Amino acid sequence: MIETERLYYNDVYKKEFTAVVLECREEKKGYHILLDRSAFYPEGGGQPSDIGFLDGTEVFEVHEKNGELLHYTRESLEAGTEVTGKIDWERRFDLMQQHSGEHMVSGLIHEAFGYDNVGFHMGSDVITIDFNGMLDDSQIGEIERKVNAKIWQDAQVEISYPSPERLKEIGYRSKKELTGAVRIVTFPGTDICACCGTHVTHTGEIGMVKLLSAVKFHDGVRMEMIAGRRVLEYLNRVNEQNRQISVRLSAKPTQTAAAVSRLWEENFRLKGLTSRMEEEIFANEASRWKGKGDVLLFREGLESDSVRRLTDAVTQSCGGLCAVFSKNQDGSYKYAMGQINGNLVSLTKEMNQTLQGRGGGKPYFVQGSVWADENAIRAFFKEIMEQKR
Ligand SMILES: [Zn+2]
């Protein structure tokens, strides 16, 4: 086993270091590089691994296996050479902010409600934490206020390796049974947890925590949170969305929800009006085609439901087959066909084949869409009518 000195434990802010390549193992998809010392943090404890470079060679993942620290690369590095390692610091510091924020939130929830963090995922977008108990909106609001107040106190984060005797006296959170030297991370007055991840050294570096949502999950809740720079990025995104809504609806940025409600009500009223006007038009169409036998209609811009209602109205009066087509924005046509006591199964099948369509329904009424132009649709029905004679 090759041991590597873990530089991130002595100095979590180490972004660059020199090291000697001890071994380069060829693997299925590249190489595993082993160094005498490294600042690269391996994936573990819910925290993704660091990425970066060893000289010009990209390190795309870092894993710890059987006590060895493996740097995954696509190019080989010769054993014995000295290399300069550079970790992607922006990414690492972001992960430290998220991870430290998660400690503080979990610690405060544990203290206030006794719930455990039973699942944790650091996504590239948001952090999710699963708790084994329910939290309502006001409790979440309270935790959010508390955690940010604690962050702004800028307390120093303590790392310690207590003796087994001392360890028994400390009430600390832990995800699993631990053996050997246990690394205890303490956010004073907020959280004590066994963890080997990377954390900020002062809580103020987290900046801010925002709890985005908490939905029921198993017997508790799944919470989404963000910390640090991600809060600013989220605020910028949401602010930009709100600004666009504000401009389009001529509403103040703090009153966009009310403006959307008014728009929604207006839309509801207009839909009702359109529907009543359509009823009148469809009734007129029905009387226009009364007793005319088979009818093929093309009507612009109808919704599927309107196509269905028009077809139904004309079917009731024409005394034959009624087919209505309406063009979609993508150039295809939606259709409905009906015939009192008719059986349109084979006709629909043939049409779907000839006109690249799909759809179906009851024997006397079908609905669907076809990929064909008006001329092709008319030609198909002309042939059908001629066959009938
Ligand atoms: Zn941790």
Residues whose N, C-alpha, C, O or C-beta is under 5 A from the ligand:
A	BS01	ZN	C195 G197
